[in-house]
Amino acid sequence: MLTAAQLRGTPQRRRSPYSDKQYYQEYILQRIEGYKNSICRDELLRLGDEAAAELQTAAEGQFLLTEVLMLESVDRLIMKRLSLRPYNRWRRQFLKLREAQRTPTHWGLEPTSPLARLLPRIEPRDITLAIGSAAEPAAYLLAAYDAVVTFLAGDLGCVERVESRMATEALGSMFEGYVAQAGPSLPDFVDIPGPLDLVVLDPGALTDLSVACRMEFIADLQRLSRPNSVHVILPSCPSLAPDSLLSFYDGWTVEEGGRRRRRTPGVRGPDGLVLSNPPCPGDTTVRRSTAS
């Protein structure tokens, strides 16, 4: 993720964006895997028999039938069954869809929301974490910008809804959802694939925690965040304002660029908080606090 200073200069991105061909290959793979998961084992075995017969006929037995060849042949049969669109036709529709998906209003977010202001700084494969049911739109928007998204909520229905929509909108290739409550630290079964570039936190996920437990939880998120990372605190919980968590971010910088001019000077509006981690290197290898 780019810093605000890097964005003001000539951005030197760490990672190249995805090509349309890569998106197309992901689209094909997701549809194939989705089809395999939707059919029974007997039907999958029948597909394997059909693929083996085709391979034997085509090559007249002049090769060794390997597992790799079988898998490729089964995938080709599924592509025929699903009548998947060729690349050129898929590309025309995909570009329009992805343009819409990268618009905050597509997900019900205001263009002036904290996350919307950070979008020019998002890079492909940034490691992001969205916590709480109110962070659901943020998860979709980050996925549309090719970030690696982990979503955490305490409500099973919410997580299932996010998983389903990610798949429907073809955004699920780098997404993982977990049903878990916030606590002194992230649960051990939540797999974060690397140091965090961006955290989006719904304070509503912390309302049942004591002040000390909230402090420990946010400290754990900070330990998992890389230098120059950003935490966004959403204005989503009337009983727990973003400013109430500011004291837990000692040494972090509050980014003020998005505050609306019409508000009274010195009074923070309801747009939430954007906090940036100091650039000095820290120990981002610590996975969990050892408090018991």
BAFI-3210 file (N, C-alpha, C; in Angstrom, 3 decimals, decimal comma, padded with zeros to 6 digits):
// residues 292
n [1|2|3|4|5|6|7|8|9|10|11|12|13|14|15|16|17|18|19|20|21|22|23|24|25|26|27|28|29|30|31|32|33|34|35|36|37|38|39|40|41|42|43|44|45|46|47|48|49|50|51|52|53|54|55|56|57|58|59|60|61|62|63|64|65|66|67|68|69|70|71|72|73|74|75|76|77|78|79|80|81|82|83|84|85|86|87|88|89|90|91|92|93|94|95|96|97|98|99|100|101|102|103|104|105|106|107|108|109|110|111|112|113|114|115|116|117|118|119|120|121|122|123|124|125|126|127|128|129|130|131|132|133|134|135|136|137|138|139|140|141|142|143|144|145|146|147|148|149|150|151|152|153|154|155|156|157|158|159|160|161|162|163|164|165|166|167|168|169|170|171|172|173|174|175|176|177|178|179|180|181|182|183|184|185|186|187|188|189|190|191|192|193|194|195|196|197|198|199|200|201|202|203|204|205|206|207|208|209|210|211|212|213|214|215|216|217|218|219|220|221|222|223|224|225|226|227|228|229|230|231|232|233|234|235|236|237|238|239|240|241|242|243|244|245|246|247|248|249|250|251|252|253|254|255|256|257|258|259|260|261|262|263|264|265|266|267|268|269|270|271|272|273|274|275|276|277|278|279|280|281|282|283|284|285|286|287|288|289|290|291|292]
n.u [000,849|000,561|002,023|000,706|002,500|003,994|002,017|001,540|003,868|005,738|004,225|005,711|004,967|004,851|003,955|002,847|-000,160|-002,951|-003,299|-005,713|-005,871|-005,043|-007,160|-009,146|-008,332|-008,645|-011,406|-012,287|-011,208|-012,552|-015,235|-015,074|-014,219|-016,358|-018,405|-017,547|-017,824|-020,524|-021,696|-022,474|-020,417|-020,513|-021,259|-019,017|-017,105|-018,083|-017,566|-014,779|-014,381|-015,379|-013,563|-011,190|-011,782|-011,968|-009,328|-007,877|-008,920|-008,243|-005,426|-004,823|-003,804|-001,060|000,332|001,187|-001,354|-001,749|-002,320|-002,365|-002,995|-005,552|-006,942|-006,789|-008,256|-010,791|-011,409|-011,644|-013,908|-015,826|-015,787|-016,935|-019,494|-020,484|-020,501|-018,665|-017,741|-015,765|-012,536|-012,513|-015,237|-015,915|-014,192|-015,195|-017,554|-016,551|-014,821|-016,593|-018,064|-016,082|-015,275|-017,556|-017,623|-015,460|-016,287|-017,163|-019,889|-021,244|-021,287|-022,701|-021,278|-020,192|-018,680|-016,923|-016,130|-013,932|-012,482|-012,838|-011,272|-008,782|-008,398|-006,778|-004,309|-004,215|-002,747|-002,334|-002,748|-002,321|-002,385|-005,218|-007,583|-010,855|-013,071|-015,964|-019,535|-020,383|-018,281|-018,602|-019,265|-016,779|-015,098|-015,923|-015,267|-012,475|-011,699|-012,406|-010,389|-008,319|-007,099|-005,907|-008,243|-009,343|-012,114|-013,847|-016,357|-018,846|-021,252|-022,789|-024,573|-023,951|-021,271|-021,624|-023,243|-021,467|-019,488|-021,030|-021,763|-019,287|-018,498|-020,534|-020,068|-017,655|-015,352|-014,015|-011,509|-009,293|-010,148|-011,110|-013,358|-014,339|-016,069|-016,124|-015,645|-014,419|-011,640|-009,177|-007,166|-006,723|-008,450|-006,770|-007,301|-007,800|-006,430|-004,016|-002,449|-000,028|001,984|-000,119|-001,429|-003,603|-006,256|-009,679|-011,947|-014,893|-016,246|-018,389|-017,927|-016,513|-017,989|-018,877|-016,664|-014,392|-012,718|-009,980|-009,680|-010,341|-008,165|-006,078|-006,815|-006,674|-003,984|-002,925|-003,714|-002,143|000,417|000,396|000,502|002,217|005,006|004,063|001,496|-002,145|-004,908|-008,389|-011,022|-014,317|-017,299|-019,504|-020,872|-023,056|-022,735|-020,045|-017,780|-015,433|-013,367|-013,122|-011,409|-009,018|-007,018|-005,733|-003,901|-001,216|001,467|000,765|-000,334|-002,913|-004,648|-005,688|-006,757|-009,278|-011,361|-014,386|-014,907|-016,999|-017,507|-017,224|-014,195|-011,706|-013,453|-014,181|-015,807|-018,458|-017,074|-015,304|-012,086|-008,783|-005,809|-002,301|000,492|003,680|006,684|008,971|010,736|009,205|008,593|007,012|006,573|005,468|002,857|000,789|-000,334|001,049|-000,367|-002,272]
n.v [-001,193|002,183|005,075|008,235|010,260|009,078|008,878|011,531|012,172|010,724|007,833|004,790|001,793|-001,285|-003,631|-005,094|-004,444|-006,716|-008,500|-008,543|-011,101|-012,666|-012,217|-013,456|-016,141|-016,673|-016,378|-018,557|-020,699|-020,418|-020,883|-023,518|-024,918|-024,279|-025,670|-028,333|-028,575|-028,494|-030,800|-034,318|-037,004|-039,332|-038,315|-036,786|-038,802|-040,068|-038,086|-038,206|-040,771|-040,304|-038,391|-039,897|-041,815|-040,188|-039,221|-041,594|-042,364|-040,195|-040,213|-042,749|-044,561|-044,049|-042,861|-042,320|-042,384|-039,866|-038,378|-035,586|-035,074|-036,178|-034,478|-032,034|-032,724|-033,269|-030,705|-029,364|-030,629|-029,740|-027,000|-027,023|-028,001|-025,916|-023,898|-021,717|-018,341|-017,135|-015,483|-012,763|-011,985|-012,287|-010,354|-007,840|-007,593|-007,950|-005,745|-003,608|-004,428|-004,588|-001,926|-000,749|-002,108|-001,026|001,379|003,246|003,818|001,717|-000,217|000,925|002,837|006,108|008,535|010,133|008,665|007,194|004,927|005,169|007,364|006,284|004,635|005,242|004,503|001,800|-001,298|-004,089|-007,289|-006,382|-006,984|-007,296|-006,700|-006,974|-006,190|-007,003|-006,656|-004,274|-003,675|-004,997|-003,835|-002,639|-004,846|-005,954|-003,828|-003,597|-006,105|-005,762|-004,140|-005,860|-006,619|-008,808|-010,222|-010,684|-011,489|-010,917|-011,730|-011,909|-013,041|-015,728|-015,727|-013,288|-013,684|-015,826|-014,569|-012,650|-014,328|-015,585|-013,417|-012,475|-014,599|-014,526|-012,048|-012,487|-012,047|-013,559|-014,854|-014,221|-014,219|-014,780|-015,833|-015,653|-016,883|-015,454|-014,089|-010,944|-010,664|-010,791|-011,149|-011,920|-014,879|-018,067|-019,685|-018,006|-017,227|-015,165|-014,067|-012,690|-009,838|-007,116|-004,716|-003,036|-002,363|-002,536|-001,519|-002,173|-000,636|-001,695|-004,392|-004,582|-003,941|-005,620|-006,096|-005,483|-002,417|-002,893|-005,292|-004,486|-002,840|-004,738|-006,265|-004,428|-003,808|-006,256|-006,326|-004,222|-005,271|-007,139|-005,615|-004,058|-001,695|001,626|000,857|001,099|001,843|001,844|003,235|002,736|004,821|003,444|002,591|003,725|003,669|003,453|005,479|006,326|008,020|007,206|005,110|006,126|006,598|004,195|004,090|004,971|006,824|006,458|008,135|010,437|010,761|013,585|014,462|014,001|015,335|017,144|020,405|022,003|021,464|022,235|023,758|021,773|019,904|016,602|015,002|012,659|010,803|008,833|007,408|007,617|006,088|006,045|003,867|004,252|004,684|003,401|000,333|-002,511|-005,382|-007,487|-010,107|-011,329|-013,322|-013,643|-012,315|-013,086|-013,073|-014,442]
n.w [000,000|-000,869|000,654|001,862|001,205|-000,856|-002,777|-003,383|-004,699|-007,372|-007,923|-006,977|-007,479|-005,683|-006,726|-009,754|-011,647|-012,168|-015,251|-017,959|-018,981|-016,821|-015,066|-016,567|-016,582|-013,861|-013,673|-015,273|-013,786|-011,309|-012,074|-012,996|-010,660|-009,013|-010,325|-010,031|-007,275|-007,068|-008,012|-007,566|-006,232|-007,823|-010,322|-010,877|-011,116|-013,385|-015,246|-015,197|-016,307|-018,882|-019,779|-019,756|-021,733|-024,005|-024,178|-024,626|-027,092|-028,737|-028,744|-029,415|-027,609|-027,389|-025,355|-021,870|-019,569|-017,466|-014,206|-014,331|-017,043|-017,060|-015,259|-016,659|-018,919|-017,830|-016,890|-019,349|-020,391|-018,558|-019,081|-021,622|-021,000|-019,423|-021,218|-021,303|-021,759|-024,510|-024,425|-025,564|-025,612|-022,952|-021,829|-022,620|-021,121|-018,560|-018,043|-017,825|-015,600|-013,560|-013,432|-012,350|-009,898|-008,593|-007,734|-004,960|-004,335|-005,497|-003,610|-001,628|-000,233|000,726|-001,457|-000,045|002,089|004,601|003,608|000,849|000,263|000,446|-001,703|-004,078|-003,122|-002,777|-003,604|-005,881|-004,356|-001,777|001,712|003,532|006,196|007,235|009,759|011,504|011,044|009,836|008,241|005,920|003,256|002,769|002,506|000,035|-001,692|-001,396|-002,371|-005,034|-005,831|-006,066|-003,706|-001,104|000,864|004,130|006,024|008,997|011,225|013,803|013,253|011,734|009,538|008,306|007,448|005,663|003,774|002,739|001,646|-000,348|-001,999|-002,799|-004,434|-006,379|-007,570|-008,713|-007,167|-005,375|-005,415|-003,861|-001,223|002,174|004,627|008,066|010,905|013,887|017,139|018,277|020,495|023,121|021,300|017,810|016,846|016,837|014,631|012,546|009,579|008,602|005,731|005,724|006,848|007,708|005,472|005,501|007,702|008,324|010,603|012,286|014,957|016,320|016,586|018,884|021,080|023,157|024,626|027,351|028,282|028,649|027,256|024,675|024,196|024,170|021,955|019,802|020,023|019,254|016,557|015,672|016,035|014,036|011,789|009,097|008,904|007,960|007,391|007,384|009,456|009,453|011,163|011,404|011,332|012,572|014,809|017,125|019,911|020,349|019,503|016,869|017,860|020,473|020,480|019,875|021,759|021,964|020,008|020,237|019,045|016,402|013,405|012,819|009,914|008,266|005,891|004,710|005,997|006,146|004,932|005,820|008,425|011,919|012,889|014,446|015,411|015,045|012,411|011,467|009,874|010,510|011,407|010,097|010,440|010,416|010,479|012,054|010,057|010,929|011,172|012,632|014,744|012,880|012,847|014,970|015,867|017,714|020,836|024,047|026,308|028,941]
ca.u [000,000|001,325|001,795|000,176|003,618|004,301|000,953|001,723|004,993|005,557|004,043|006,510|004,209|005,633|003,404|002,184|-001,581|-003,320|-003,679|-007,035|-005,711|-005,028|-008,545|-009,915|-007,962|-009,288|-012,829|-012,453|-010,909|-013,622|-016,422|-014,819|-014,229|-017,734|-019,185|-017,130|-018,379|-021,989|-022,186|-022,180|-019,183|-020,733|-021,223|-017,616|-016,427|-018,501|-016,783|-013,438|-014,423|-015,547|-012,301|-010,221|-012,132|-011,594|-007,876|-007,425|-009,328|-007,501|-004,005|-004,716|-003,009|000,370|000,924|000,833|-002,455|-001,332|-003,341|-002,421|-003,769|-006,935|-007,519|-006,952|-009,338|-012,038|-011,674|-012,122|-015,285|-016,673|-015,892|-017,918|-020,810|-020,905|-020,497|-017,982|-017,506|-014,375|-011,883|-012,900|-016,599|-015,850|-013,464|-016,055|-018,461|-015,792|-014,296|-017,687|-018,394|-015,034|-015,326|-018,634|-017,261|-014,448|-016,946|-017,684|-021,354|-021,740|-021,431|-023,409|-020,349|-020,093|-017,379|-016,060|-015,868|-012,492|-011,881|-012,841|-010,139|-007,539|-008,366|-005,618|-003,105|-004,302|-002,001|-002,719|-002,247|-002,204|-003,001|-006,198|-008,451|-012,085|-013,610|-017,276|-020,549|-020,450|-017,148|-018,931|-019,023|-015,340|-014,507|-016,186|-014,528|-011,059|-011,529|-012,485|-009,082|-007,356|-006,456|-006,180|-009,196|-009,834|-013,278|-014,119|-017,577|-019,370|-022,542|-022,644|-025,321|-023,206|-020,112|-022,126|-023,702|-020,289|-018,897|-021,884|-021,699|-017,941|-018,500|-021,440|-019,464|-016,341|-014,340|-013,638|-010,291|-008,336|-010,992|-011,410|-014,248|-014,317|-017,034|-015,376|-015,819|-013,197|-011,244|-007,876|-006,359|-007,414|-008,430|-005,659|-007,679|-007,877|-005,154|-003,627|-001,371|001,194|001,791|-001,278|-001,277|-004,784|-007,296|-010,921|-012,542|-016,211|-016,189|-019,464|-017,399|-015,803|-018,865|-019,028|-015,369|-013,971|-011,741|-008,670|-009,693|-010,264|-006,777|-005,271|-007,188|-006,108|-002,530|-002,619|-003,814|-000,979|001,582|000,280|000,515|003,550|005,246|003,339|000,143|-003,220|-006,116|-009,577|-012,046|-015,571|-018,268|-020,636|-021,466|-023,413|-022,296|-018,579|-017,298|-014,034|-012,441|-012,946|-010,325|-007,809|-005,971|-005,039|-003,015|-000,085|002,534|000,187|-000,699|-004,266|-004,659|-006,776|-007,061|-010,636|-012,388|-015,178|-014,624|-018,132|-017,618|-016,570|-012,773|-011,350|-014,452|-014,144|-017,128|-018,783|-016,500|-014,394|-010,676|-007,761|-004,571|-001,173|001,536|004,986|007,482|010,107|010,452|008,879|008,534|005,731|006,521|004,768|001,500|-000,187|000,152|001,231|-001,139|-003,198]
ca.v [000,000|003,413|006,081|009,490|010,990|008,439|009,201|012,928|012,203|009,793|006,533|003,639|000,682|-002,492|-004,776|-004,765|-004,818|-007,917|-008,348|-009,095|-012,547|-013,276|-012,189|-014,455|-017,455|-016,824|-016,577|-019,939|-021,598|-020,341|-021,532|-024,963|-025,426|-024,169|-026,767|-029,575|-028,610|-028,534|-032,104|-035,427|-037,736|-040,247|-037,543|-036,416|-040,003|-040,264|-037,126|-038,762|-041,874|-039,706|-037,752|-040,960|-042,407|-039,229|-039,190|-042,841|-042,342|-039,164|-040,530|-044,144|-045,325|-043,837|-042,095|-042,769|-041,582|-039,333|-037,643|-034,206|-035,095|-036,433|-033,263|-031,059|-033,174|-033,050|-029,260|-029,000|-031,097|-028,839|-025,742|-027,240|-028,113|-024,605|-022,935|-020,525|-017,370|-016,931|-014,339|-011,442|-011,674|-012,120|-009,130|-006,671|-007,513|-007,867|-004,403|-002,768|-004,866|-004,213|-000,473|-000,482|-002,655|-000,167|002,616|003,046|003,842|000,400|-001,005|001,723|003,701|007,480|008,845|010,810|007,778|007,016|003,939|005,697|008,276|005,506|003,747|005,423|003,956|000,344|-002,022|-005,506|-008,245|-005,841|-007,853|-006,475|-007,370|-006,240|-006,774|-006,534|-006,709|-002,997|-003,617|-005,818|-003,125|-002,424|-006,101|-006,048|-002,788|-003,969|-007,233|-005,232|-003,535|-006,971|-006,864|-010,074|-009,793|-011,575|-010,872|-011,526|-011,252|-012,859|-013,547|-016,704|-015,281|-012,207|-014,251|-016,590|-013,605|-012,070|-015,377|-015,795|-012,283|-012,478|-015,570|-014,043|-010,905|-012,922|-011,354|-014,437|-015,636|-013,932|-013,873|-015,786|-015,335|-016,417|-016,567|-015,385|-012,886|-010,262|-010,968|-010,179|-011,245|-012,662|-016,322|-018,765|-020,301|-016,984|-017,282|-013,935|-014,544|-011,896|-008,584|-006,387|-003,385|-002,226|-002,925|-001,766|-001,998|-001,746|-000,656|-002,520|-005,721|-004,510|-003,397|-006,549|-006,264|-004,468|-001,469|-003,561|-006,296|-003,735|-002,399|-005,893|-006,666|-003,466|-003,988|-007,429|-005,885|-003,385|-006,147|-007,846|-004,630|-003,672|-000,252|002,408|000,340|002,025|001,324|002,679|002,997|003,173|005,493|002,541|002,168|004,905|003,565|003,406|006,377|006,089|008,751|006,518|004,141|006,846|006,497|002,913|004,202|005,814|006,834|006,455|009,457|010,594|011,427|014,552|014,993|013,825|016,014|018,065|021,787|022,696|021,151|023,164|023,450|021,110|018,891|015,523|014,619|011,238|010,046|007,808|007,740|006,960|006,173|005,424|003,301|004,873|003,949|002,676|-001,103|-003,165|-006,838|-007,905|-011,571|-011,852|-013,659|-013,540|-011,923|-014,253|-012,896|-015,547]
ca.w [000,000|-000,955|001,681|001,336|000,604|-002,139|-003,723|-003,825|-005,625|-008,495|-007,261|-007,369|-006,937|-005,406|-007,446|-011,012|-011,643|-012,905|-016,654|-018,267|-019,161|-015,495|-014,587|-017,311|-016,075|-012,555|-013,951|-015,729|-012,675|-010,313|-012,597|-013,017|-009,286|-008,530|-010,910|-009,371|-005,925|-007,123|-008,475|-006,660|-006,515|-008,943|-011,567|-011,106|-011,597|-014,778|-016,041|-015,323|-017,280|-020,208|-020,142|-020,052|-023,021|-025,056|-024,292|-025,238|-028,495|-029,471|-028,868|-029,816|-026,647|-027,590|-024,259|-020,529|-019,042|-016,171|-013,441|-014,835|-018,282|-016,708|-014,688|-017,744|-019,789|-017,098|-016,908|-020,690|-020,509|-017,768|-019,827|-022,684|-020,385|-018,922|-022,346|-020,824|-022,826|-024,935|-023,781|-026,068|-025,185|-021,498|-021,494|-022,798|-019,975|-017,316|-017,821|-017,328|-014,249|-012,610|-013,263|-011,397|-008,597|-007,983|-007,325|-003,599|-004,279|-005,911|-002,385|-000,635|000,491|000,245|-002,083|000,925|003,226|004,839|002,718|-000,519|000,116|000,404|-002,864|-004,963|-002,510|-002,731|-004,631|-005,990|-003,369|-000,420|002,709|004,233|007,162|007,536|010,987|011,904|009,990|009,129|007,312|004,744|001,981|002,601|002,023|-001,405|-002,414|-001,393|-003,290|-006,395|-006,127|-006,099|-002,419|-000,417|001,882|005,174|006,661|010,291|011,872|014,763|012,794|010,656|008,369|007,649|006,754|004,522|002,767|002,096|000,811|-001,514|-002,929|-003,385|-005,527|-007,421|-008,246|-009,193|-006,365|-004,288|-005,603|-002,791|-000,072|003,185|005,662|009,314|011,946|015,144|017,932|018,686|021,866|023,422|020,083|016,768|017,097|016,191|013,358|011,492|008,863|007,901|004,864|005,795|007,582|007,206|004,885|005,795|008,565|008,419|011,856|012,751|016,426|016,857|016,902|020,160|022,122|024,284|025,282|028,307|027,747|028,625|026,184|023,411|024,041|023,782|020,600|018,857|020,074|018,433|015,161|015,376|015,904|012,761|010,711|008,671|008,926|006,947|007,190|007,730|010,093|009,275|012,170|010,796|012,213|012,371|016,073|017,923|021,304|020,426|018,456|016,498|018,723|021,749|020,305|019,462|022,777|021,803|018,846|020,604|018,043|015,062|012,911|012,301|008,619|008,335|004,561|004,233|006,788|005,339|005,305|006,418|009,832|012,830|013,065|015,688|015,768|014,083|011,923|011,558|008,773|010,984|011,579|009,292|011,213|009,723|011,310|011,803|009,070|011,495|011,155|013,898|014,657|012,329|012,784|016,147|015,405|018,774|022,147|024,929|027,536|029,242]
c.u [000,878|001,027|001,227|001,281|003,992|003,258|001,095|002,878|004,692|005,441|004,943|005,863|005,088|005,204|002,708|000,720|-001,808|-003,619|-005,068|-006,970|-005,695|-006,427|-009,369|-009,600|-008,589|-010,787|-013,101|-012,270|-012,037|-014,880|-016,261|-014,902|-015,626|-018,607|-018,833|-017,749|-019,899|-022,547|-021,775|-020,914|-019,355|-020,674|-019,796|-016,819|-016,807|-017,776|-015,368|-013,378|-014,540|-014,249|-011,258|-010,502|-011,730|-010,087|-007,349|-007,757|-008,474|-006,060|-003,757|-003,766|-001,517|001,021|000,478|-000,230|-002,111|-002,484|-003,490|-003,242|-005,254|-007,615|-007,770|-008,120|-010,696|-012,402|-012,201|-013,570|-016,248|-016,846|-016,916|-019,325|-021,344|-020,984|-019,844|-017,584|-016,034|-013,850|-012,411|-014,292|-016,654|-015,239|-014,360|-016,992|-017,701|-015,320|-015,375|-018,040|-017,357|-014,987|-016,410|-018,255|-016,232|-014,992|-017,540|-019,211|-021,975|-022,024|-022,112|-022,513|-020,340|-018,728|-016,404|-015,745|-014,366|-011,836|-011,813|-011,651|-008,815|-007,373|-007,186|-004,333|-003,091|-003,524|-002,491|-001,997|-001,859|-002,943|-003,930|-007,074|-009,637|-012,784|-014,958|-018,254|-020,644|-019,286|-017,403|-018,726|-017,541|-014,665|-014,715|-015,321|-013,039|-010,793|-011,570|-011,186|-007,956|-006,560|-006,782|-007,016|-009,520|-010,953|-013,627|-015,382|-018,103|-020,662|-022,354|-023,354|-024,602|-022,044|-020,556|-022,608|-022,522|-019,627|-019,702|-021,765|-020,321|-017,888|-019,358|-020,814|-018,059|-015,210|-013,669|-012,314|-009,258|-009,088|-011,141|-012,300|-014,234|-015,423|-016,293|-015,673|-014,444|-012,916|-009,940|-006,929|-007,211|-007,374|-007,333|-006,026|-007,846|-006,505|-004,930|-002,396|-000,085|000,942|000,718|-000,883|-002,415|-005,747|-008,489|-011,700|-013,892|-016,186|-017,299|-019,010|-016,733|-016,702|-018,989|-017,730|-015,142|-012,956|-010,365|-008,598|-009,647|-008,827|-005,887|-005,554|-006,564|-004,585|-002,114|-002,700|-002,603|000,281|001,577|000,380|001,938|003,753|004,562|001,960|-000,873|-004,353|-007,240|-010,593|-013,349|-016,477|-019,581|-021,396|-021,784|-022,872|-020,784|-018,004|-015,846|-013,037|-012,176|-011,823|-008,993|-006,680|-005,191|-003,989|-001,866|001,022|002,035|-000,264|-002,132|-004,184|-005,895|-007,306|-008,510|-011,705|-013,090|-015,048|-015,773|-018,267|-016,827|-015,113|-012,519|-012,336|-014,469|-015,556|-017,315|-018,206|-015,553|-012,972|-009,818|-006,437|-003,464|-000,084|002,857|005,815|008,633|009,781|010,179|008,860|007,157|005,627|005,770|003,309|000,469|000,464|000,221|000,463|-002,120|-004,120]
c.v [001,234|004,311|007,335|010,292|010,408|008,787|010,627|013,052|011,364|008,397|005,448|002,404|-000,560|-003,642|-004,316|-005,182|-006,099|-007,565|-008,938|-010,612|-013,264|-013,311|-013,280|-015,863|-017,711|-017,081|-018,021|-020,912|-021,600|-021,045|-023,059|-025,552|-025,344|-025,293|-028,091|-029,696|-028,764|-029,904|-033,197|-036,173|-038,669|-039,520|-037,131|-037,610|-040,304|-039,299|-037,640|-039,900|-041,338|-039,069|-038,800|-041,589|-041,490|-039,203|-040,445|-042,860|-041,375|-039,570|-041,972|-044,925|-045,130|-043,039|-042,714|-041,840|-041,129|-038,595|-036,224|-034,143|-035,321|-035,179|-032,210|-031,425|-032,986|-031,566|-028,811|-029,447|-030,186|-027,506|-025,868|-027,305|-026,751|-023,556|-021,614|-019,626|-017,321|-015,605|-012,999|-011,039|-011,457|-010,770|-007,901|-006,504|-007,296|-006,440|-003,466|-003,127|-004,402|-002,708|-000,099|-000,941|-001,788|001,207|002,422|003,000|002,526|-000,482|-000,216|002,608|005,106|007,711|009,514|009,937|007,570|006,046|004,452|006,617|007,534|004,706|003,995|004,822|002,429|-000,258|-003,465|-006,359|-007,600|-006,768|-007,007|-007,333|-006,465|-006,939|-006,153|-006,472|-005,410|-002,808|-004,438|-005,069|-002,891|-003,677|-006,243|-005,056|-003,117|-005,129|-006,767|-004,561|-004,571|-007,120|-008,269|-009,734|-010,937|-010,835|-011,653|-010,909|-012,336|-013,511|-014,467|-016,251|-014,207|-012,769|-015,050|-015,674|-012,998|-013,091|-015,565|-014,651|-012,157|-013,422|-015,075|-012,925|-011,212|-012,186|-012,273|-015,146|-015,393|-013,497|-015,063|-015,138|-016,238|-015,930|-016,610|-014,064|-012,267|-010,588|-010,277|-010,203|-011,914|-014,152|-017,008|-019,334|-019,294|-016,860|-015,987|-014,262|-013,724|-010,655|-007,728|-005,027|-002,461|-003,014|-001,984|-002,340|-001,347|-001,785|-001,474|-003,921|-005,759|-004,132|-004,315|-006,756|-005,171|-003,541|-002,122|-004,570|-005,620|-003,298|-003,553|-006,305|-005,725|-003,550|-005,194|-007,087|-005,049|-004,226|-006,879|-006,917|-004,215|-002,163|000,420|001,830|001,370|001,258|002,334|002,272|003,594|003,881|004,718|002,195|003,391|004,863|003,532|004,208|006,075|006,794|008,044|005,487|004,819|006,692|005,187|002,965|005,180|005,691|006,779|007,866|009,450|011,370|012,309|014,982|014,929|014,571|017,073|019,488|022,456|022,421|022,140|022,789|022,821|020,061|017,841|015,109|013,118|010,394|008,948|008,323|006,959|007,177|005,434|005,031|004,030|004,033|003,166|001,189|-001,626|-004,663|-007,259|-009,418|-012,173|-012,089|-013,433|-012,997|-013,146|-014,105|-014,037|-015,122]
c.w [000,000|000,241|001,035|000,641|-000,755|-003,192|-004,245|-004,793|-006,847|-007,915|-007,844|-006,752|-006,789|-006,295|-008,711|-010,944|-012,425|-014,361|-016,860|-018,449|-017,816|-014,899|-015,273|-016,820|-014,701|-012,717|-014,365|-014,570|-011,646|-010,795|-012,611|-011,615|-008,688|-009,055|-010,248|-007,983|-005,922|-007,520|-007,488|-007,111|-007,715|-010,279|-011,903|-011,626|-013,044|-015,709|-016,248|-016,325|-018,702|-020,692|-020,522|-021,411|-024,169|-025,265|-024,989|-026,729|-029,300|-029,716|-029,260|-028,921|-026,757|-026,458|-022,935|-019,968|-017,621|-015,499|-013,962|-016,120|-018,008|-016,171|-015,760|-018,650|-019,125|-017,107|-018,271|-020,898|-019,736|-018,481|-020,952|-022,109|-019,961|-020,022|-021,918|-021,984|-023,229|-024,398|-024,261|-025,603|-023,667|-021,142|-021,596|-021,600|-018,677|-017,034|-017,302|-015,889|-013,247|-012,400|-012,258|-010,000|-007,876|-007,620|-005,937|-003,529|-004,733|-004,697|-001,273|000,205|-000,118|-000,405|-001,128|002,130|003,404|003,872|001,290|-000,754|-000,001|-000,882|-003,800|-004,420|-002,458|-003,897|-004,724|-004,948|-002,039|000,537|003,574|005,141|007,445|008,689|011,316|010,742|009,205|008,159|006,060|003,426|001,713|002,057|000,520|-002,185|-002,482|-002,346|-004,737|-006,815|-006,017|-004,813|-001,939|000,809|002,838|005,905|007,916|010,875|012,799|014,342|011,599|009,393|007,594|006,846|005,533|003,411|002,013|001,174|-000,474|-002,505|-003,560|-004,580|-006,686|-008,238|-008,755|-008,485|-005,348|-004,399|-004,507|-001,537|000,862|004,238|006,874|010,244|013,275|015,832|018,213|020,148|022,178|022,226|019,017|017,094|016,292|014,823|012,219|010,840|008,104|007,061|004,901|006,636|006,912|006,637|005,305|006,669|008,538|009,587|012,107|014,271|017,065|017,216|018,269|021,324|023,339|025,063|026,332|027,648|027,637|027,492|024,812|023,138|023,577|022,345|019,566|018,858|019,239|016,950|014,757|015,217|014,560|011,559|010,382|008,877|007,733|006,613|007,683|008,404|009,891|010,342|011,648|011,808|012,258|013,646|016,938|019,344|021,463|019,259|018,112|017,412|020,045|021,683|020,005|020,477|022,690|020,689|019,134|019,556|016,612|014,693|012,391|010,989|008,525|006,975|004,149|005,006|005,977|005,858|006,042|007,916|010,680|013,018|014,442|016,139|014,680|013,690|011,957|010,438|009,222|011,071|010,597|010,012|010,488|010,717|011,038|010,834|009,653|011,553|012,550|013,708|014,187|012,246|013,958|015,764|016,495|020,047|023,051|026,225|027,731|030,378]
res [m|l|t|a|a|q|l|r|g|t|p|q|r|r|r|s|p|y|s|d|k|q|y|y|q|e|y|i|l|q|r|i|e|g|y|k|n|s|i|c|r|d|e|l|l|r|l|g|d|e|a|a|a|e|l|q|t|a|a|e|g|q|f|l|l|t|e|v|l|m|l|e|s|v|d|r|l|i|m|k|r|l|s|l|r|p|y|n|r|w|r|r|q|f|l|k|l|r|e|a|q|r|t|p|t|h|w|g|l|e|p|t|s|p|l|a|r|l|l|p|r|i|e|p|r|d|i|t|l|a|i|g|s|a|a|e|p|a|a|y|l|l|a|a|y|d|a|v|v|t|f|l|a|g|d|l|g|c|v|e|r|v|e|s|r|m|a|t|e|a|l|g|s|m|f|e|g|y|v|a|q|a|g|p|s|l|p|d|f|v|d|i|p|g|p|l|d|l|v|v|l|d|p|g|a|l|t|d|l|s|v|a|c|r|m|e|f|i|a|d|l|q|r|l|s|r|p|n|s|v|h|v|i|l|p|s|c|p|s|l|a|p|d|s|l|l|s|f|y|d|g|w|t|v|e|e|g|g|r|r|r|r|r|t|p|g|v|r|g|p|d|g|l|v|l|s|n|p|p|c|p|g|d|t|t|v|r|r|s|t|a|s]
***
